[in-house]
Amino acid sequence: MKITTWVDWGKAFVDDNGSFYAGTTLKQKQNAKKASEGSNMYILLSDVHTKESSEFAVNGGLYPVHNLLLKDQPHANKLGVPEGKTTSPQLTDMLLELVKDKRAGLIVPRHVFFQDYNGEPAEKVKPAFSFKDVEETFGIRKLDAEECLDGGIEYVVNAKHFFNGAGLQSTEWLGHVEGVPDMEMNIFTLLKQRYGLGKGLEFNINGVVMGICIYQTASGIRQIFPKSEVNIILDASTHLLVKELGFSKKKKADDAITAMCKQVGINYLTTKDYIKRKC
């Protein structure tokens, strides 16, 4: 079963008018589309944030404003986003073409609702947003777990806020919170339920950026499904600059990443090599 896993392919990251544009090129988008065609399932792992997000530099965090919920996007200018820049987490148009007519479902893991929790007493904790807010942002209904387990869902949007898009965090100690799932789960929880250790699964991962979210997500998936095949499509992904990795030449950076992937059982290959292997 071929599962394309898109990491942060939202407009705010990969379109050249994105508020946190990572430098993704047209060729990388084309390669992602080519490598993703014919998948049995497509998963978009996407950040979602409110205008009060602790991640944003304007709120004391590290990063530019990005991936705002639809209801908060009109506030972008007040948050310092230049006119004409998009903060949308919606899948970039070229990849959206692959899934726009597929049966889709949305998962928001429990911990994502509490991403800005700051030590408040459990009885005073409120979610940062509602499930409906996320549904309206992506235009996709809540995923039906049974339908997904029966193979009835082809495209899944899985909200996240960790670098490791497959990661979960226990928040059950907060107790029941109205409008928030009581169970901590994501799409990989459902796939685990159906496929166990992952024999017969093939995860093809690409997106933004290789040195952070892609590598951490791929490593997480590899641990959850140790008998699966996990591929990172290197030329369908946006990379940190060579100098940011501390290397003087791109080849040295590629060699280091290849070795890191090999250590944890991940294949790191080009679109051309991936397609050739599958022929």
Backbone torsions as a table, in degrees:
resi	resn	phi	psi	omega
1	MET	NA	120.7	-177.5
2	LYS	-90.7	120.3	-178.4
3	ILE	-119.9	108.9	174.6
4	THR	-79.0	129.3	-179.9
5	THR	-120.0	106.4	179.8
6	TRP	-93.0	122.5	-178.7
7	VAL	-102.5	112.4	175.8
8	ASP	52.3	47.9	174.9
9	TRP	-86.8	27.8	179.0
10	GLY	-76.4	158.5	-175.4
11	LYS	-59.8	-35.0	-178.1
12	ALA	-63.2	-26.6	-179.1
13	PHE	-96.0	-39.1	-166.0
14	VAL	-111.9	-11.9	175.8
15	ASP	-90.4	146.0	-172.5
16	ASP	-68.6	-9.9	172.4
17	ASN	-103.5	18.8	-179.9
18	GLY	-73.5	146.0	-178.4
19	SER	-68.0	-22.6	177.9
20	PHE	-131.6	48.3	-174.5
21	TYR	-58.4	125.8	-175.2
22	ALA	-93.3	-1.3	179.7
23	GLY	93.6	13.4	179.2
24	THR	-58.0	134.8	-176.5
25	THR	-99.6	163.9	175.6
26	LEU	-59.7	-40.2	-179.5
27	LYS	-63.2	-39.8	177.7
28	GLN	-64.3	-38.6	175.8
29	LYS	-63.7	-43.9	-179.6
30	GLN	-63.4	-41.3	178.3
31	ASN	-65.2	-39.4	178.3
32	ALA	-62.2	-42.4	178.7
33	LYS	-64.2	-44.5	-178.5
34	LYS	-63.0	-44.5	-178.4
35	ALA	-71.1	-23.2	-175.5
36	SER	-89.4	-19.0	-175.7
37	GLU	-58.9	139.8	176.7
38	GLY	82.2	13.3	179.3
39	SER	-73.3	151.8	175.7
40	ASN	-80.1	-29.0	177.8
41	MET	-145.8	144.0	175.9
42	TYR	-120.3	130.6	179.2
43	ILE	-121.8	126.5	170.9
44	LEU	-104.5	117.3	173.6
45	LEU	-96.5	113.9	-170.2
46	SER	-133.8	131.6	169.2
47	ASP	-58.6	145.8	166.9
48	VAL	-137.4	135.0	-176.5
49	HIS	-140.7	155.9	170.1
50	THR	-95.1	171.9	179.6
51	LYS	-66.5	-18.0	178.9
52	GLU	-92.4	7.9	-173.7
53	SER	-52.0	133.9	178.2
54	SER	-71.5	-10.7	176.9
55	GLU	-72.5	-27.5	-169.2
56	PHE	-78.1	138.9	179.1
57	ALA	-57.6	-36.6	-179.8
58	VAL	-64.1	-20.6	178.5
59	ASN	-107.2	14.8	178.8
60	GLY	95.8	5.4	179.6
61	GLY	-92.0	-159.1	-173.9
62	LEU	-101.2	-23.4	-163.1
63	TYR	-117.5	155.7	172.8
64	PRO	-62.7	158.8	177.5
65	VAL	-60.9	134.7	-179.3
66	HIS	-159.9	158.3	171.1
67	ASN	51.4	48.2	177.3
68	LEU	-74.5	144.9	169.4
69	LEU	-58.8	151.8	-177.1
70	LEU	-54.6	-40.0	-176.7
71	LYS	-66.4	-22.4	-178.2
72	ASP	-101.0	-8.4	-178.6
73	GLN	-60.5	-32.4	176.6
74	PRO	-63.8	-14.3	-179.6
75	HIS	-90.9	2.3	-172.6
76	ALA	-56.1	-44.4	-178.4
77	ASN	-62.0	-39.0	178.8
78	LYS	-66.8	-20.1	178.4
79	LEU	-91.5	3.8	176.7
80	GLY	96.0	7.5	178.6
81	VAL	-78.8	125.7	-179.1
82	PRO	-61.3	150.2	177.4
83	GLU	-56.0	136.8	177.9
84	GLY	90.9	-8.1	178.0
85	LYS	-91.0	140.0	179.6
86	THR	-97.4	140.6	175.4
87	THR	-108.6	14.3	-172.5
88	SER	-73.2	136.5	173.3
89	PRO	-87.1	-1.1	-176.8
90	GLN	-60.0	141.4	179.7
91	LEU	-53.5	135.1	-179.8
92	THR	-58.7	148.1	-168.0
93	ASP	-56.8	-40.8	-175.7
94	MET	-61.8	-38.3	179.0
95	LEU	-82.8	-30.1	177.3
96	LEU	-59.7	-30.0	177.8
97	GLU	-57.8	-31.0	-177.8
98	LEU	-74.0	-24.7	-170.0
99	VAL	-124.4	-1.7	-172.1
100	LYS	-61.1	-25.5	-179.3
101	ASP	-106.7	9.3	-178.0
102	LYS	-90.5	156.3	177.3
103	ARG	-67.9	124.0	-169.5
104	ALA	-124.7	159.6	176.3
105	GLY	-153.3	153.5	-176.7
106	LEU	-115.4	133.7	173.2
107	ILE	-121.0	131.4	170.9
108	VAL	-121.1	103.9	179.4
109	PRO	-57.7	147.9	-175.3
110	ARG	-52.7	-44.7	-174.4
111	HIS	-65.6	-23.3	-178.4
112	VAL	-66.5	-31.1	177.4
113	PHE	-65.1	-24.3	-175.6
114	PHE	-111.2	27.7	-173.4
115	GLN	-62.0	-21.4	179.7
116	ASP	-108.9	20.0	177.3
117	TYR	-57.7	136.5	-174.4
118	ASN	-135.8	39.0	173.3
119	GLY	88.0	12.6	178.9
120	GLU	-66.4	152.7	174.0
121	PRO	-56.5	142.5	-174.8
122	ALA	-54.6	-37.4	-176.6
123	GLU	-70.3	-14.0	179.9
124	LYS	-103.5	-0.8	-176.3
125	VAL	-74.2	133.8	174.9
126	LYS	-125.7	145.4	177.8
127	PRO	-65.5	151.1	-179.0
128	ALA	-68.6	-23.2	-177.1
129	PHE	-162.0	175.2	178.9
130	SER	-103.5	163.2	176.3
131	PHE	-62.0	-37.8	179.7
132	LYS	-59.9	-35.8	178.3
133	ASP	-58.4	-39.6	-178.2
134	VAL	-76.6	-39.4	175.6
135	GLU	-56.8	-44.5	-179.0
136	GLU	-68.6	-30.5	-179.9
137	THR	-67.4	-42.3	-176.8
138	PHE	-99.3	-13.1	-177.5
139	GLY	67.9	32.8	-177.5
140	ILE	-131.7	139.2	-178.3
141	ARG	-79.4	163.5	177.7
142	LYS	-59.1	136.2	-178.6
143	LEU	-70.0	136.5	173.8
144	ASP	-92.5	114.5	-173.7
145	ALA	-59.0	-43.0	-178.8
146	GLU	-65.3	-40.5	177.9
147	GLU	-62.8	-39.6	179.0
148	CYS	-66.2	-44.8	179.8
149	LEU	-63.9	-27.8	178.3
150	ASP	-85.0	2.1	178.5
151	GLY	84.9	16.5	-175.9
152	GLY	-88.9	-2.5	-179.9
153	ILE	-114.4	129.3	-177.6
154	GLU	-106.8	-25.3	-178.6
155	TYR	-130.9	123.7	-178.3
156	VAL	-121.3	127.3	168.2
157	VAL	-98.2	119.5	-178.8
158	ASN	-115.0	107.9	179.4
159	ALA	-66.8	149.5	-180.0
160	LYS	-150.7	171.2	164.9
161	HIS	-147.7	-2.8	172.8
162	PHE	-85.3	155.6	171.6
163	PHE	-59.2	-43.3	175.8
164	ASN	-80.0	100.9	-177.3
165	GLY	-66.3	-14.1	177.6
166	ALA	-92.8	-3.9	-174.4
167	GLY	-79.9	151.1	176.4
168	LEU	-127.7	163.8	179.2
169	GLN	-142.5	129.0	-178.6
170	SER	-67.4	128.5	173.2
171	THR	-131.7	13.3	-177.1
172	GLU	-59.8	-26.9	-178.9
173	TRP	-64.4	-16.1	175.5
174	LEU	-75.2	-14.4	-179.8
175	GLY	78.3	-171.2	179.7
176	HIS	-69.5	130.6	175.8
177	VAL	-125.1	124.1	-175.4
178	GLU	-55.5	130.2	177.7
179	GLY	86.4	-0.7	-178.0
180	VAL	-119.0	137.9	178.6
181	PRO	-58.6	141.3	177.6
182	ASP	-76.8	-24.5	-177.2
183	MET	-100.5	136.0	176.3
184	GLU	-86.8	114.8	-177.7
185	MET	-158.4	160.8	173.0
186	ASN	-140.9	-171.5	-178.0
187	ILE	-63.2	-29.8	-179.5
188	PHE	-73.2	-25.1	172.6
189	THR	-62.0	-44.7	179.8
190	LEU	-68.1	-41.7	178.0
191	LEU	-64.3	-35.8	176.6
192	LYS	-63.4	-41.3	-179.9
193	GLN	-61.3	-36.0	-176.5
194	ARG	-89.7	-35.7	-170.7
195	TYR	-115.8	1.2	176.1
196	GLY	58.2	-121.2	-177.1
197	LEU	-75.6	-6.2	171.3
198	GLY	97.9	13.5	178.3
199	LYS	-59.7	128.4	-179.7
200	GLY	92.1	-5.9	177.7
201	LEU	-91.7	141.4	176.5
202	GLU	-129.2	113.2	178.8
203	PHE	-100.5	121.7	176.7
204	ASN	-111.3	116.1	-168.0
205	ILE	-115.5	133.7	174.7
206	ASN	-155.4	168.3	179.5
207	GLY	141.5	-133.9	-171.1
208	VAL	-132.9	135.6	-26.3
209	VAL	-108.2	159.5	-172.9
210	MET	-58.4	-44.8	-173.5
211	GLY	-72.3	-10.4	-176.8
212	ILE	-125.4	-89.3	-170.0
213	CYS	-66.4	-38.7	-176.5
214	ILE	-66.2	-50.2	-178.3
215	TYR	-63.4	-43.6	-178.4
216	GLN	-66.4	-39.4	178.5
217	THR	-66.6	-45.5	179.6
218	ALA	-61.1	-40.7	178.2
219	SER	-64.0	-41.0	178.6
220	GLY	-63.0	-43.6	178.4
221	ILE	-63.6	-40.3	-179.8
222	ARG	-61.6	-36.6	179.0
223	GLN	-73.2	-37.2	-179.9
224	ILE	-69.0	-37.8	-176.5
225	PHE	-124.7	74.7	-173.9
226	PRO	-65.7	-16.9	178.7
227	LYS	-100.0	7.2	178.1
228	SER	-89.0	169.1	171.8
229	GLU	-99.6	126.4	-179.1
230	VAL	-120.1	119.6	-178.6
231	ASN	-119.4	135.3	167.5
232	ILE	-105.3	123.4	179.7
233	ILE	-89.4	102.8	-166.3
234	LEU	-67.0	-36.6	-177.8
235	ASP	-92.2	10.8	171.1
236	ALA	-112.6	16.2	-177.6
237	SER	-128.3	151.2	176.1
238	THR	-91.3	136.2	-174.8
239	HIS	-111.6	153.7	167.6
240	LEU	-65.5	152.2	176.7
241	LEU	-62.2	148.0	-178.5
242	VAL	-55.1	-43.2	-177.7
243	LYS	-63.8	-29.9	179.4
244	GLU	-71.4	-22.8	175.5
245	LEU	-89.6	-3.9	178.0
246	GLY	84.5	17.6	179.5
247	PHE	-109.8	150.0	-179.0
248	SER	-86.7	-22.1	-177.9
249	LYS	-134.4	148.7	-177.5
250	LYS	-60.8	-39.6	-177.8
251	LYS	-60.4	-39.1	179.9
252	LYS	-64.6	-39.0	177.0
253	ALA	-64.3	-44.4	179.2
254	ASP	-61.8	-40.7	179.2
255	ASP	-63.4	-40.1	179.7
256	ALA	-66.1	-43.6	180.0
257	ILE	-65.7	-40.9	177.5
258	THR	-57.9	-43.4	179.9
259	ALA	-66.6	-40.4	177.8
260	MET	-61.1	-42.8	179.1
261	CYS	-65.9	-42.7	-178.9
262	LYS	-60.9	-36.7	-179.4
263	GLN	-60.6	-29.1	-177.9
264	VAL	-112.1	13.6	173.3
265	GLY	79.5	29.4	178.7
266	ILE	-108.0	135.9	175.2
267	ASN	-86.0	132.9	-178.4
268	TYR	-120.7	103.8	-169.3
269	LEU	-146.4	163.2	-179.6
270	THR	-79.1	164.7	175.8
271	THR	-58.3	-44.8	-179.1
272	LYS	-60.7	-46.6	-179.6
273	ASP	-66.8	-36.6	179.0
274	TYR	-63.6	-48.7	-179.2
275	ILE	-62.8	-39.8	178.9
276	LYS	-61.3	-39.4	179.8
277	ARG	-65.3	-28.8	-175.8
278	LYS	-91.7	-6.3	179.4
279	CYS	-77.5	NA	NA
